Protein backbone atom coordinates (compact mmCIF):
# COMPACT_ATOMS: atom_id res chain seq x y z
CA UNK A 1 0.00 0.00 0.00
CA UNK A 2 2.81 2.44 0.88
CA UNK A 3 4.63 1.70 -2.38
CA UNK A 4 1.42 2.28 -4.36
CA UNK A 5 0.86 5.59 -2.53
CA UNK A 6 4.42 6.74 -3.26
CA UNK A 7 4.03 5.81 -6.92
CA UNK A 8 0.78 7.76 -7.17
CA UNK A 9 2.42 10.76 -5.49
CA UNK A 10 5.33 10.72 -7.92
CA UNK A 11 3.13 10.30 -10.97
CA UNK A 12 0.80 13.05 -9.71
CA UNK A 13 3.81 15.36 -9.44
CA UNK A 14 4.82 14.58 -13.01
CA UNK A 15 1.26 15.21 -14.23
CA UNK A 16 1.19 18.57 -12.45
CA UNK A 17 4.39 19.60 -14.22
CA UNK A 18 3.22 18.61 -17.71
CA UNK A 19 1.67 20.70 -20.43
CA UNK A 20 4.13 23.54 -20.95
CA UNK A 21 5.42 23.03 -24.50
CA UNK A 22 6.60 26.64 -24.72
CA UNK A 23 8.92 26.22 -21.71
CA UNK A 24 12.62 25.50 -21.71
CA UNK A 25 14.69 23.94 -18.95
CA UNK A 26 13.46 22.41 -15.69
CA UNK A 27 10.15 22.58 -13.83
CA UNK A 28 10.26 20.79 -10.47
CA UNK A 29 8.34 19.85 -7.32
CA UNK A 30 10.06 18.79 -4.04
CA UNK A 31 9.31 15.23 -2.88
CA UNK A 32 10.76 12.48 -0.64
CA UNK A 33 11.21 14.17 2.73
CA UNK A 34 12.65 10.94 4.22
CA UNK A 35 15.62 10.91 1.89
CA UNK A 36 19.06 12.00 3.15
CA UNK A 37 19.35 13.95 -0.11
CA UNK A 38 17.22 16.70 -1.56
CA UNK A 39 14.86 15.18 -4.14
CA UNK A 40 12.72 16.78 -6.83
CA UNK A 41 10.23 15.38 -9.28
CA UNK A 42 10.82 17.20 -12.54
CA UNK A 43 10.17 17.57 -16.22
CA UNK A 44 12.66 18.93 -18.72
CA UNK A 45 11.37 21.06 -21.59
CA UNK A 46 10.90 21.29 -24.49
CA UNK A 47 11.15 17.48 -24.49
CA UNK A 48 8.67 17.15 -21.57
CA UNK A 49 10.52 14.13 -20.16
CA UNK A 50 9.76 12.92 -16.63
CA UNK A 51 12.74 12.98 -14.29
CA UNK A 52 13.94 12.46 -10.75
CA UNK A 53 16.52 14.99 -9.59
CA UNK A 54 18.70 14.21 -6.58
CA UNK A 55 20.70 16.94 -4.89
CA UNK A 56 23.89 15.95 -3.10
CA UNK A 57 26.19 18.06 -0.98
CA UNK A 58 29.06 19.42 -3.11
CA UNK A 59 31.03 16.43 -4.39
CA UNK A 60 32.92 15.17 -7.41
CA UNK A 61 30.96 13.06 -9.90
CA UNK A 62 32.29 10.70 -12.56
CA UNK A 63 32.73 12.30 -16.00
CA UNK A 64 29.55 12.35 -18.13
CA UNK A 65 30.65 9.42 -20.29
CA UNK A 66 30.96 7.21 -17.20
CA UNK A 67 27.51 7.95 -15.81
CA UNK A 68 25.12 4.99 -16.27
CA UNK A 69 22.85 5.15 -19.29
CA UNK A 70 20.26 2.55 -20.17
CA UNK A 71 17.45 1.65 -22.47
CA UNK A 72 14.79 4.27 -21.86
CA UNK A 73 16.66 6.54 -19.44
CA UNK A 74 19.72 8.75 -19.11
CA UNK A 75 21.70 10.19 -16.20
CA UNK A 76 23.26 13.65 -16.30
CA UNK A 77 24.56 16.40 -14.05
CA UNK A 78 22.26 19.43 -14.13
CA UNK A 79 21.98 23.00 -12.93
CA UNK A 80 18.57 23.51 -11.33
CA UNK A 81 17.39 27.15 -11.06
CA UNK A 82 16.54 28.21 -7.52
CA UNK A 83 18.35 25.23 -5.98
CA UNK A 84 21.86 26.44 -5.05
CA UNK A 85 24.33 24.64 -2.81
CA UNK A 86 23.76 21.17 -4.26
CA UNK A 87 25.24 18.99 -6.97
CA UNK A 88 22.20 17.87 -8.94
CA UNK A 89 22.01 14.58 -10.82
CA UNK A 90 19.01 13.90 -13.05
CA UNK A 91 17.58 10.49 -13.82
CA UNK A 92 15.51 11.27 -16.90
CA UNK A 93 13.15 9.14 -18.98
CA UNK A 94 13.73 9.06 -22.71
CA UNK A 95 10.86 9.06 -25.15
CA UNK A 96 11.29 5.35 -25.92
CA UNK A 97 11.28 4.38 -22.24
CA UNK A 98 8.21 2.89 -20.57
CA UNK A 99 6.76 5.26 -17.96
CA UNK A 100 5.67 2.44 -15.62
CA UNK A 101 9.15 0.93 -15.61
CA UNK A 102 10.79 4.33 -15.18
CA UNK A 103 8.55 5.14 -12.20
CA UNK A 104 9.42 1.76 -10.72
CA UNK A 105 13.12 2.55 -11.07
CA UNK A 106 12.77 6.05 -9.61
CA UNK A 107 10.92 4.77 -6.52
CA UNK A 108 13.43 1.98 -6.06
CA UNK A 109 16.34 4.44 -6.15
CA UNK A 110 14.58 6.66 -3.62
CA UNK A 111 13.88 3.70 -1.34
CA UNK A 112 17.53 2.68 -1.51
CA UNK A 113 18.72 6.16 -0.50
CA UNK A 114 16.22 6.29 2.38
CA UNK A 115 17.91 3.25 3.92
CA UNK A 116 21.19 5.19 4.18
CA UNK A 117 20.26 8.26 6.20
CA UNK A 118 23.52 8.17 8.18
CA UNK A 119 25.80 7.50 5.22
CA UNK A 120 28.46 9.91 4.01
CA UNK A 121 27.79 12.03 0.95
CA UNK A 122 30.35 10.02 -1.05
CA UNK A 123 28.59 6.79 -0.08
CA UNK A 124 25.21 8.20 -1.12
CA UNK A 125 26.56 9.11 -4.56
CA UNK A 126 28.16 5.68 -4.92
CA UNK A 127 24.95 3.84 -3.99
CA UNK A 128 22.80 6.09 -6.18
CA UNK A 129 24.91 5.42 -9.27
CA UNK A 130 25.41 1.70 -8.57
CA UNK A 131 21.66 1.20 -8.10
CA UNK A 132 20.96 2.87 -11.44
CA UNK A 133 23.65 0.68 -13.02
CA UNK A 134 21.82 -2.37 -11.64
CA UNK A 135 18.64 -1.15 -13.35
CA UNK A 136 20.64 -0.63 -16.53
CA UNK A 137 21.61 -4.29 -16.39
CA UNK A 138 18.04 -5.32 -15.61
CA UNK A 139 16.63 -3.42 -18.59
CA UNK A 140 19.07 -5.15 -20.92
CA UNK A 141 17.16 -8.37 -20.25
CA UNK A 142 14.27 -7.09 -22.40
CA UNK A 143 11.74 -9.18 -20.45
CA UNK A 144 8.52 -8.61 -18.55
CA UNK A 145 10.49 -8.59 -15.30
CA UNK A 146 9.67 -12.16 -14.32
CA UNK A 147 12.43 -14.75 -14.00
CA UNK A 148 12.10 -17.92 -16.03
CA UNK A 149 11.11 -21.02 -14.02
CA UNK A 150 14.70 -22.28 -14.28
CA UNK A 151 16.16 -18.94 -13.12
CA UNK A 152 13.65 -18.84 -10.26
CA UNK A 153 14.89 -22.21 -8.99
CA UNK A 154 18.49 -21.10 -9.45
CA UNK A 155 17.99 -17.95 -7.40
CA UNK A 156 16.09 -19.88 -4.71
CA UNK A 157 19.06 -22.25 -4.44
CA UNK A 158 21.58 -19.40 -4.12
CA UNK A 159 19.46 -17.80 -1.40
CA UNK A 160 19.27 -21.14 0.43
CA UNK A 161 23.07 -21.28 0.53
CA UNK A 162 23.27 -17.60 1.48
CA UNK A 163 21.02 -18.36 4.45
CA UNK A 164 23.25 -21.29 5.37
CA UNK A 165 26.34 -19.11 5.31
CA UNK A 166 24.67 -16.60 7.62
CA UNK A 167 23.58 -19.47 9.90
CA UNK A 168 27.27 -20.40 10.12
CA UNK A 169 27.86 -16.96 11.67
CA UNK A 170 29.76 -15.50 8.75
CA UNK A 171 29.42 -11.69 8.77
CA UNK A 172 26.71 -10.50 6.39
CA UNK A 173 29.05 -8.07 4.53
CA UNK A 174 31.48 -10.94 3.86
CA UNK A 175 28.73 -13.22 2.53
CA UNK A 176 27.16 -10.53 0.34
CA UNK A 177 30.50 -9.42 -1.08
CA UNK A 178 31.20 -13.05 -1.95
CA UNK A 179 27.83 -13.47 -3.72
CA UNK A 180 28.95 -12.94 -7.31
CA UNK A 181 26.35 -15.05 -9.15
CA UNK A 182 24.03 -12.12 -9.89
CA UNK A 183 26.98 -10.12 -11.22
CA UNK A 184 27.69 -12.82 -13.83
CA UNK A 185 30.67 -14.02 -11.85
CA UNK A 186 32.33 -17.26 -12.90
CA UNK A 187 31.23 -18.77 -9.57
CA UNK A 188 28.23 -17.96 -7.39
CA UNK A 189 30.25 -17.32 -4.20
CA UNK A 190 33.91 -16.30 -4.22
CA UNK A 191 36.03 -16.25 -1.06
CA UNK A 192 39.63 -15.22 -1.59
CA UNK A 193 41.18 -17.73 -4.01
CA UNK A 194 38.39 -20.28 -3.44
CA UNK A 195 34.76 -20.49 -4.51
CA UNK A 196 31.43 -22.28 -4.20
CA UNK A 197 29.39 -22.91 -7.33
CA UNK A 198 25.68 -23.54 -6.65
CA UNK A 199 23.51 -25.85 -8.72
CA UNK A 200 19.83 -26.22 -7.85
CA UNK A 201 17.09 -28.62 -8.87
CA UNK A 202 13.48 -29.50 -8.09
CA UNK A 203 13.82 -32.84 -9.87
CA UNK A 204 12.87 -35.72 -7.53
CA UNK A 205 14.93 -38.19 -9.61
CA UNK A 206 18.45 -37.34 -10.70
CA UNK A 207 20.16 -33.99 -10.25
CA UNK A 208 20.67 -32.28 -13.62
CA UNK A 209 23.23 -29.47 -13.31
CA UNK A 210 24.10 -27.22 -16.23
CA UNK A 211 27.73 -26.06 -16.45
CA UNK A 212 28.09 -22.82 -18.37
CA UNK A 213 31.70 -22.94 -19.56
CA UNK A 214 35.01 -24.80 -19.66
CA UNK A 215 36.22 -22.56 -16.82
CA UNK A 216 33.43 -22.96 -14.29
CA UNK A 217 34.62 -26.26 -12.80
CA UNK A 218 38.34 -25.63 -13.32
CA UNK A 219 40.09 -25.75 -9.95
CA UNK A 220 43.22 -24.15 -11.40
CA UNK A 221 41.18 -20.93 -11.59
CA UNK A 222 39.63 -21.15 -8.10
CA UNK A 223 40.97 -23.39 -5.36
CA UNK A 224 39.54 -24.89 -3.31
CA UNK A 225 36.46 -25.12 -5.49
CA UNK A 226 33.27 -26.67 -4.15
CA UNK A 227 30.09 -27.53 -6.00
CA UNK A 228 26.96 -27.17 -3.85
CA UNK A 229 24.00 -29.19 -5.07
CA UNK A 230 20.87 -27.64 -3.54
CA UNK A 231 17.80 -29.84 -3.87
CA UNK A 232 14.44 -28.16 -3.44
CA UNK A 233 11.06 -29.86 -3.24
CA UNK A 234 7.83 -28.31 -4.44
CA UNK A 235 5.65 -28.17 -1.35
CA UNK A 236 2.53 -26.08 -0.59
CA UNK A 237 3.91 -25.60 2.93
CA UNK A 238 7.25 -24.30 1.67
CA UNK A 239 8.35 -20.73 0.97
CA UNK A 240 7.85 -18.85 -2.27
CA UNK A 241 10.79 -16.91 -3.69
CA UNK A 242 9.33 -13.61 -2.35
CA UNK A 243 8.91 -15.24 1.08
CA UNK A 244 12.62 -16.11 1.13
CA UNK A 245 13.60 -12.64 -0.07
CA UNK A 246 11.44 -11.02 2.61
CA UNK A 247 12.90 -13.22 5.38
CA UNK A 248 16.45 -12.37 4.32
CA UNK A 249 15.65 -8.67 4.22
CA UNK A 250 14.36 -8.89 7.77
CA UNK A 251 17.50 -10.74 8.76
CA UNK A 252 19.73 -8.09 7.20
CA UNK A 253 17.70 -5.08 8.33
CA UNK A 254 20.06 -4.19 11.20
CA UNK A 255 22.84 -3.48 8.71
CA UNK A 256 21.58 -0.93 6.16
CA UNK A 257 24.69 -1.25 3.97
CA UNK A 258 24.31 -5.04 3.81
CA UNK A 259 20.62 -4.71 2.99
CA UNK A 260 21.36 -2.27 0.17
CA UNK A 261 23.96 -4.67 -1.26
CA UNK A 262 21.49 -7.56 -1.01
CA UNK A 263 18.75 -5.63 -2.82
CA UNK A 264 21.15 -4.55 -5.55
CA UNK A 265 22.30 -8.13 -6.07
CA UNK A 266 18.65 -9.18 -6.38
CA UNK A 267 18.08 -6.61 -9.10
CA UNK A 268 21.17 -7.81 -10.96
CA UNK A 269 19.75 -11.34 -10.67
CA UNK A 270 16.54 -10.13 -12.35
CA UNK A 271 14.30 -10.15 -9.28
CA UNK A 272 11.78 -7.31 -9.17
CA UNK A 273 9.47 -6.69 -6.21
CA UNK A 274 6.70 -5.29 -8.38
CA UNK A 275 6.06 -8.70 -9.95
CA UNK A 276 6.55 -10.74 -6.76
CA UNK A 277 2.97 -12.03 -6.96
CA UNK A 278 3.90 -13.88 -10.17
CA UNK A 279 6.08 -16.31 -8.20
CA UNK A 280 3.52 -18.78 -6.87
CA UNK A 281 5.63 -21.93 -6.50
CA UNK A 282 6.69 -22.88 -2.99
CA UNK A 283 9.97 -24.62 -2.24
CA UNK A 284 11.11 -26.65 0.72
CA UNK A 285 14.82 -27.43 1.24
CA UNK A 286 15.49 -31.13 0.63
CA UNK A 287 19.22 -31.18 1.32
CA UNK A 288 22.46 -29.62 0.10
CA UNK A 289 25.43 -31.71 -0.98
CA UNK A 290 28.93 -30.18 -1.13
CA UNK A 291 31.46 -31.80 -3.46
CA UNK A 292 35.11 -30.82 -3.79
CA UNK A 293 36.06 -30.24 -7.41
CA UNK A 294 39.54 -31.68 -7.85
CA UNK A 295 41.44 -34.33 -9.80
CA UNK A 296 39.10 -37.11 -10.89
CA UNK A 297 35.95 -34.99 -10.74
CA UNK A 298 33.88 -35.44 -13.93
CA UNK A 299 34.09 -32.17 -15.86
CA UNK A 300 35.31 -30.48 -18.98
CA UNK A 301 38.14 -27.95 -18.68
CA UNK A 302 40.43 -26.27 -21.17
CA UNK A 303 43.30 -28.51 -20.08
CA UNK A 304 41.31 -31.70 -20.76
CA UNK A 305 39.54 -30.59 -23.94
CA UNK A 306 41.06 -30.51 -27.45
CA UNK A 307 42.31 -27.03 -28.33
CA UNK A 308 39.96 -26.97 -31.32
CA UNK A 309 37.00 -26.78 -28.89
CA UNK A 310 36.88 -23.12 -27.89
CA UNK A 311 33.76 -23.19 -25.71
CA UNK A 312 31.29 -25.68 -24.28
CA UNK A 313 28.15 -25.93 -22.17
CA UNK A 314 27.22 -29.28 -20.74
CA UNK A 315 25.11 -31.03 -18.12
CA UNK A 316 26.13 -33.20 -15.19
CA UNK A 317 23.98 -35.50 -13.10
CA UNK A 318 25.21 -34.81 -9.58
CA UNK A 319 23.43 -37.88 -8.24
CA UNK A 320 25.78 -40.04 -10.32
CA UNK A 321 28.94 -38.47 -8.88
CA UNK A 322 30.38 -40.70 -6.17
CA UNK A 323 32.66 -38.18 -4.46
CA UNK A 324 32.60 -37.96 -0.69
CA UNK A 325 30.24 -35.14 0.35
CA UNK A 326 31.56 -32.45 2.70
CA UNK A 327 29.74 -30.68 5.50
CA UNK A 328 29.41 -26.92 5.37
CA UNK A 329 31.72 -26.40 8.36
CA UNK A 330 34.45 -28.35 6.56
CA UNK A 331 33.85 -26.31 3.36
CA UNK A 332 34.21 -23.08 5.29
CA UNK A 333 37.38 -24.30 7.01
CA UNK A 334 39.00 -25.24 3.70
CA UNK A 335 38.04 -21.82 2.31
CA UNK A 336 39.85 -20.24 5.25
CA UNK A 337 36.68 -18.69 6.70
CA UNK A 338 36.70 -20.58 9.98
CA UNK A 339 39.29 -22.38 12.08
QUISUL-V390602 format. One line per field, one symbol per residue. ss: DSSP state (H for helix, E for strand, L for the rest). psi: psi as a letter, one per 20 degrees, with the letter a starting at -180 (. if undefined). burial: + if it has 9 or more other C-alpha atoms within 8 Angstrom, else -. Layout:
BEGIN
ss=???
psi=???
burial=???
END
This chain:
BEGIN
ss=LHHHHHHHHHHHHHHHHLLLLLLLEEEEEEELLLLLLEEEEEEEELLLEEEEEEEELLLLLLLHHHLLLELLEEEEEELLLLLLLLEEEEEEELLLLLHHHHHHHHHHHHHHHHLLLLLLHHHHHHHHHHHHHHHHHHHLLLLLLLLLHHHHHHHHHHHHHHHHHHHLLLLHHHHHHHELHHHLLLLLEEELLEEEEEEEELLLLLLEEEELLLLLLLLLLLLLEEEEEEEEEEEEEEELHHHHHHHHHHHHLLLHHHHHHHHHHHHHHLLLHHHHHHLLLLEEEEEEEEEEELLLLLLLLHHHLLLLLLLLLEEEEHHHLLLLLELHHHHHHHLLLLL
psi=ggggghghgghhghhhirkmhirqbqprpqamhiqirpppprqpqihkpqqpppoqqprpqqqhiiqpqaoirqpqpqpopjmrjqopppopqrhiqpgghghggghggghghhilhjqrhhhggggghhghhhhggghihlajjpqqhghggghhghhghgghhhhjkppghgghhhnigijkqhqhppocirrppppqqjpiprnpoppirihhkojigppqpqpooopqpppijaprghgggghhgghjhinhgggggghhggghijpphikhiiniqpqppkqpppppoapiporprhhjpqhhohqqprpqohhipjqpqqqhhhghghikhr.
burial=-----++--++-++--+--+-----++++--+--++-+++++++++-+++++++++----------+++++++++++--------+++++++++--+----++++++-++-+++-+----+--++-+++-+++++++++------++----++++++++++++-++---+-+--++-+++++----++++---++++++++++--++++++-+++++++--+++++++++++++---+++++-++--++--+---+-+++++-+++++++++--+---+--++++---+++++-------++----------+--+++-------+----+++-+----
END
